């Protein structure tokens, strides 16, 4: 996968939310989305 540059459209993806439900980027079509994650959350690192 190529690295995204500022202004690039985000690729389609799915992820689990804090409740374990699957969320798709397409669920937010037409809305602004801010994604925040903790790379080392729930790990010993």
Phi, psi and omega in degrees: 000135177284150178287135178286149177247156177307133180094348178290148174287141178288142176288157177296137177204164175234150178208162177269137176274185184295345179259000180088007179273143178284132178237134178253143176304324181297342176296341185248020182305132180086359180241156174281140183232134175242123181250126180233129180220159177251104184302329183250016180297141178060029176233170179277354184279000000 
